[in-house]
């Protein structure tokens, strides 16, 4: 089979079993370092993607992604009219009215501030994330007039409550005047279901029927707090909010558009920052290993100066010598990167069985470690590592190509 002379020589020197000495050791170390760094980057980015996806599904699937409310924090009198007048961006897959306010839940021995989220089960589609989070009961158990409530499992444990127990809700939104002064709205609710998102939402949000919440907050009949939007990608919430704010109907009716980043943006920013720092730290491992290849190639050039001079006397031009040494340096990077990517993907998909075999539980509630292998990220990691390897070989190969055969062979 035909192979270019440069490639033949590069593979012969790279895979020669008679290579020994410190240069060979440095070459193997750099190859192992590239392998280890690429593998770690693939595993870490995949796991961080999984965490980010879990937060996106568990938190942003429960809390409003984009909301439209009155600027003066007053109830929205006719949400159907606004719903029909607005041109909704293509990212919006569903719209529902909601009734919401800050409040306090009181259990048998403790109090907890929460966000009271009044929903309308008839508007919750079959693909609603909230339906998948129930561990007891279901969304349709919230019936208007029965004053049922759904709370997170973590909140239920903290308050010592379970399904069927009574719980007192206090909300400042429905306060009214009494001879003793202003009194907040209070009412007993019955727990009809429990949900578990595996996040702080379990302690911070409770759900009740929208009409029951409106009565508790003393809203006029038929009025709601606003309209909440479900998007096909929650991370497009900022773009959707900007598009809505640009519409004249939003400005004319004094409607305030808010996306989830106002309340939960810091959490996702912290996750993104942690992901970025991990990538930078592990990327430095790859950089160090790649530039170890410079030392290996320089030492190889010093050891093989005689061979290089002989090849030049046999007619191999300096340019072809240069290409040969670049290819030899790239051999280390290609083997390290390809092996690192394969091992990284393999380790990622087998990480949960390995942790289970070692008896290691990452989460106290026994869930599996999430991961999301994204092909474009793996490709970027591999390409960057290969480019760094190529750059590290250019200078040593250039110096080797400048070797003068006469001076080198004078004492041979």
Residue, then its C-alpha position, 0 to 999 in steps of 0.5 A: x500500500x502506498x504511503x508518503x515517505x514523510x508519513x512512513x518515516x514518522x510512523x516508523x520513528x513513533x512506533x519503533x520498539x527500540x526507542x528508549x531513553x528519556x525522550x521516549x519517556x517524555x513522549x509517553x508521559x505527554x501522550x498519557x497527559x493528553x489522554x487523561x486531560x481529554x478524558x477528564x474534560x469529556x466526563x466533567x462537561x458531560x456530567x455538568x451538562x447533565x446537572x444543568x439539564x436537571x436543573x432546567x427540567x426540575x426548576x424551570x419546569x415548575x416555576x414560571x419561565x416567563x410571566x406577564x403581569x400588571x405593572x402596578x402589581x394589581x390583578x389582571x382583569x381580562x387575561x383572555x383579551x390580552x392573550x388574543x391580542x399579543x403576537x406570541x413568539x414561536x418559542x412559546x408552546x403553551x400559555x396559562x393564567x396563574x394566581x401567585x403571591x408570597x405567603x407562609x405555610x404553618x404546619x404542626x410545629x413550624x412555619x415556612x415562607x413559600x411562593x403560593x402558586x395558583x394553577x388551573x389544572x385544565x390548562x396544564x397539558x399532558x406534557x406538563x413537567x409538573x405532572x411527572x413530579x408527583x409522588x402522591x396524588x395528581x394535578x387534577x386532584x386540585x378542585x376549585x372550592x375544595x381548598x386542596x394544596x400540593x406541597x413538596x416532599x421536603x417541605x412536608x417532612x420539615x413540617x411533619x405533614x402528609x397527604x390528608x393533613x390540614x395546613x394553614x396558609x397566610x398571605x399578605x396579598x389578601x389582607x383586610x381591615x379589622x378593628x384590630x388593624x390590618x390582618x393578612x388572609x388566612x385559610x385552612x387547606x388540605x394536602x391532596x398531593x406531594x411532589x418532588x423536584x429534587x431541588x430547593x423548589x420542594x421547600x419554596x413553592x406550593x400549588x393550589x387551584x387558581x380559583x381558591x388562590x384568587x379567593x384567598x387573595x380577595x381577587x375580583x371574580x375572574x381576575x388572575x395575577x397574570x399569564x405564564x408561558x411555557x417555552x420549548x427552551x427555557x434558556x430562550x426566556x430572555x429573548x422571548x421577554x425582549x420580543x414581547x416588550x417590543x410589542x405595542x399592546x404590551x406597552x399600551x396595557x401597562x403589562x410587565x414581562x419578567x423571565x425566570x432569570x430574575x429569581x433563579x438567574x444566580x443559581x444557573x450563573x453559579x452552575x455555569x461559572x463552576x462548569x467554566x472553571x472546571x473546563x479551564x482547570x482541566x484544560x490546563x492539564x491538556x496544555x501542560x501535556x501538549x507542551x511536554x511534546x515539545x520537550x520530547x520532540x526537541x530531545x528526539x531531534x538531538x538524538x536523531x541529528x545524524x539520521x536527519x543529516x543522512x536523510x538530507x544527503x539521500x535527497x530528502x528536502x528540508x521541507x519534507x524533514x519538517x513535515x516528517x517531524x510535525x507528523x511524528x509530533x502529531x502522532x502523540x496528540x492524535x493517539x492521546x486525543x482519540x483514546x481520551x475521547x473514547x475512554x471519556x465517553x465510555x467512562x461517562x456512560x458507565x459512571x453510575x454502574x461504577x459508582x454503584x459497584x463501589x458503593x458510592x452514592x452521590x445523592x442522598x435520595x438515591x438518584x443517578x448521576x445525570x450526564x449529557x454527552x453533547x457531540x459538538x462539545x466533544x468535537x471542540x475538545x478534540x479539535x482544540x487538543x489537536x491544534x495545540x499539539x500541532x502548534x507545539x510541534x512547529x518550532x522543534x520541526x523547523x529547527x530540525x529542518x535547518x540542520x546542516x548535513x556537513x556539520x552534523x556528519x563531520x564527526x560521524 
